[in-house]
Amino acid sequence: MKPQGVLIAGNWKMNHTPKETEVFFEKLKIGIQSLDALAKASLDNEQIRVCVMPPMLCLQTALTKTKNMKVTIAAQNVHFEKKGAFTGEVSGPMLSELGINTVLIGHSERRHYFGETNETVTKKINSLLSQGFHIIACIGETKAERQHQETESVLKKQLDAIISDQALSQSQSLVIAYEPVWAIGTGLTATTKQVEEAHGFIRSVLTNKFANKSGNIAAQKISILYGGSVTVENFADLLHCENVDGGLIGGASLKPENMIEFIKIAARSSS
């Protein structure tokens, strides 16, 4: 059993309209209601947590449809400033007033397509932590970096940027998502050996970071998700890895029946 439980985080990216979002959660609600006793109990006691990240325009619909459901609605991105002349951006206070308190930060697509860097990712994380948000922070290496055996150095550099003094003091609000860039949306999945090696390394870096703060306990309580073509077919094997505490799930999270299956798999792995 994972000490911090299993987190199932669905990142919809730029998919689903508000109407499609409404239909999705109507079906998800029915699916949750039909879960067996083990899965329902795991949701009720938060041994399994479900988080869904719709597009910005769908957040209000998602919040309305999940009002009485054990599902957290999160945003896919946010600006580090609270307000200002930043055309097209969304601020923390805007999300907070809407009822959103969790944000995905630093996804590889944000880094690749929109020029986000370790510096901007860190500014976002520090700003959001100071505003009381929970963060899912993404790190990961490219195919070229892995081929050049730079995975650990890349991960450490990204973690060194993310784990600031503020993050150390508010570790309960932080989740790390390891996403090998070469596996995202490609249909490729890292082997369980590769996943456990990366997650084990991340855990060791976290342990060293917290050594002078709150010790190994705090480092162990930070969930580390795997993200990289996660499917219902490979999720159970991924959860068998010691330092995998859940999944950051892309395309497979767009279908409510898949999310129900992820919950069932997590419940079985936790029993």
C-alpha positions in Angstrom: 0.0 0.0 0.0 1.3 3.4 -1.0 1.8 5.6 2.2 0.4 8.6 0.4 -2.2 6.7 -1.6 -2.6 6.7 -5.4 -3.3 9.8 -7.4 -5.0 9.5 -10.7 -4.5 12.8 -12.6 -6.1 13.2 -16.0 -4.7 16.0 -18.2 -7.1 16.7 -21.0 -4.8 19.2 -22.7 -6.8 21.0 -25.5 -9.6 18.5 -25.7 -13.3 18.5 -24.9 -15.7 21.4 -25.2 -17.9 22.6 -22.3 -20.8 20.4 -23.5 -18.5 17.4 -23.9 -17.2 18.1 -20.4 -20.7 18.0 -19.0 -21.4 14.6 -20.7 -18.0 13.2 -19.4 -18.8 14.0 -15.8 -22.3 12.7 -16.0 -20.9 9.4 -17.2 -18.1 9.4 -14.7 -20.6 9.9 -11.8 -22.6 6.9 -13.0 -19.4 4.9 -13.2 -18.3 5.9 -9.7 -21.7 5.0 -8.3 -21.4 1.5 -9.8 -17.9 0.8 -8.3 -17.5 -2.1 -6.0 -17.2 -1.7 -2.2 -13.4 -1.8 -2.2 -13.0 1.0 -4.8 -15.7 3.1 -3.2 -14.0 2.8 0.2 -10.6 3.7 -1.3 -12.1 6.9 -2.8 -14.0 7.8 0.4 -10.9 7.4 2.6 -8.7 9.2 -0.1 -6.4 6.2 -0.5 -7.3 6.9 -4.1 -7.6 10.5 -5.3 -8.9 11.5 -8.6 -7.9 14.8 -10.3 -9.1 16.0 -13.7 -7.6 19.0 -15.6 -9.9 20.3 -18.3 -9.2 23.3 -20.6 -9.7 26.7 -18.9 -13.1 27.3 -20.6 -14.4 24.0 -19.2 -13.4 24.5 -15.5 -16.7 26.0 -14.4 -18.7 23.3 -16.0 -16.4 20.6 -14.5 -16.7 22.2 -11.0 -20.5 22.3 -11.3 -20.8 18.7 -12.4 -18.4 17.4 -9.7 -19.9 19.3 -6.8 -20.9 16.1 -4.9 -18.1 13.8 -6.3 -14.8 12.8 -4.9 -13.0 14.5 -7.8 -10.6 17.4 -7.7 -10.7 19.8 -10.7 -7.4 21.4 -11.5 -6.0 23.9 -14.1 -3.4 23.1 -16.7 -1.5 26.3 -16.4 -1.4 29.7 -14.7 0.7 32.9 -14.8 3.1 33.7 -11.9 1.8 37.3 -11.6 -1.5 37.9 -9.8 -2.6 40.5 -12.4 -1.2 42.7 -15.1 -0.9 43.3 -18.9 -0.5 39.6 -19.9 -2.8 39.1 -22.8 -4.4 35.6 -22.9 -3.1 34.6 -19.4 -5.0 33.5 -16.3 -4.0 34.4 -12.7 -4.0 32.5 -9.4 -6.7 34.8 -7.9 -8.9 34.2 -10.9 -8.7 30.4 -10.4 -9.1 30.7 -6.7 -12.3 32.7 -7.0 -13.6 30.1 -9.4 -12.9 27.4 -6.8 -9.7 25.9 -8.2 -6.8 25.2 -5.8 -4.6 22.8 -7.8 -2.5 23.6 -10.9 -0.4 21.6 -13.2 2.9 23.4 -13.8 5.8 22.9 -16.2 4.4 20.2 -18.5 6.8 19.3 -21.3 4.4 20.7 -23.9 4.4 24.1 -22.1 8.2 24.0 -22.1 8.5 22.8 -25.8 5.7 24.8 -27.5 5.5 27.9 -25.3 9.1 28.5 -24.1 8.7 27.7 -20.4 12.0 27.2 -18.6 13.1 26.0 -15.2 13.2 29.7 -14.2 9.6 30.5 -15.2 8.4 27.1 -13.8 10.0 27.9 -10.4 8.5 31.4 -10.4 5.1 29.9 -11.0 5.5 27.3 -8.3 6.7 29.8 -5.7 4.0 32.3 -6.5 1.2 29.6 -6.3 2.5 28.1 -3.1 2.4 31.6 -1.5 -1.2 31.8 -2.7 -2.2 28.6 -1.1 -2.3 26.4 -4.2 -1.4 22.7 -4.6 1.0 22.0 -7.4 1.7 19.1 -9.7 5.1 20.0 -11.0 6.4 18.2 -14.2 10.0 17.1 -14.9 11.5 14.8 -17.5 14.2 14.2 -20.1 14.0 14.2 -23.9 14.9 11.2 -26.1 18.3 12.8 -26.9 19.1 13.4 -23.3 18.3 9.8 -22.4 20.4 8.5 -25.3 23.3 10.6 -24.0 22.8 9.2 -20.5 21.8 12.6 -19.1 18.5 11.6 -17.5 19.7 11.9 -13.9 21.6 15.2 -14.5 18.5 16.7 -16.2 16.1 15.5 -13.5 18.4 16.9 -10.8 18.7 20.2 -12.5 14.9 20.5 -12.8 14.4 19.4 -9.2 17.0 21.8 -7.9 15.1 24.6 -9.6 11.7 23.5 -8.3 12.5 22.6 -4.7 13.1 26.1 -3.3 13.1 27.0 0.4 9.4 27.7 0.0 8.7 24.3 -1.6 10.6 22.7 1.3 8.4 24.4 3.9 5.2 23.6 2.0 6.0 20.1 0.7 2.5 18.9 1.6 1.2 21.0 -1.3 3.6 19.6 -3.9 3.4 16.6 -6.2 6.1 15.7 -8.7 5.2 14.2 -12.1 8.0 12.4 -14.0 7.2 12.5 -17.7 9.9 11.1 -20.1 9.3 13.5 -23.0 10.0 10.8 -25.5 7.1 8.8 -24.3 4.4 11.5 -24.2 1.7 11.0 -26.9 4.0 8.6 -28.8 2.5 5.3 -27.6 5.9 4.5 -26.1 6.1 3.8 -22.4 9.2 3.5 -20.4 9.9 0.0 -19.1 9.1 -0.6 -15.4 12.8 -0.8 -14.8 13.4 2.6 -16.4 10.4 4.1 -14.5 11.6 2.7 -11.1 15.2 3.9 -11.8 14.0 7.4 -12.5 11.5 7.6 -9.7 14.0 6.1 -7.3 16.5 8.8 -8.3 13.8 11.5 -7.8 13.0 10.2 -4.4 16.7 10.2 -3.4 17.1 13.8 -4.6 14.0 14.8 -2.5 15.4 12.9 0.5 18.7 14.9 0.2 16.8 18.1 -0.2 14.8 17.6 2.9 17.7 16.3 5.0 18.2 19.5 6.9 14.5 20.4 7.0 12.1 17.7 8.0 14.0 14.6 7.2 13.1 11.6 5.1 9.5 11.5 6.2 8.6 14.6 4.2 10.4 13.3 1.1 8.5 10.0 1.4 5.2 11.8 1.6 5.6 13.7 -1.7 3.7 11.7 -4.4 5.7 11.0 -7.6 3.5 10.4 -10.6 4.5 8.7 -13.9 3.3 10.4 -17.1 4.1 9.0 -20.5 1.5 7.2 -22.5 -0.2 5.7 -19.4 -3.0 3.4 -20.3 -5.4 1.0 -18.6 -3.2 -1.8 -19.9 0.0 -0.7 -18.3 -1.2 1.1 -15.2 -1.2 -1.9 -12.9 2.5 -2.7 -13.8 3.4 1.0 -13.2 1.8 1.0 -9.7 3.8 -2.1 -8.8 6.9 0.1 -9.0 7.9 1.1 -5.4 8.2 4.9 -6.0 5.3 5.3 -8.4 2.4 6.9 -6.6 0.0 7.3 -9.5 -0.2 8.5 -13.0 -0.4 11.8 -14.9 -2.6 10.5 -17.7 -3.1 12.2 -21.1 -5.2 10.8 -23.9 -6.5 7.8 -21.9 -8.2 10.2 -19.4 -10.5 11.6 -22.0 -12.9 8.7 -21.7 -14.9 8.3 -18.4 -14.9 4.5 -18.7 -11.1 4.6 -18.7 -11.0 6.7 -15.5 -13.3 4.2 -13.8 -11.0 1.4 -14.8 -8.0 3.4 -13.5 -9.8 3.7 -10.1 -10.5 -0.1 -10.1 -6.8 -0.9 -10.9 -5.6 1.4 -8.2 -8.0 -0.1 -5.7 -6.8 -3.6 -6.5 -3.1 -2.5 -6.2 -3.8 -1.0 -2.8 -5.6 -4.0 -1.3 
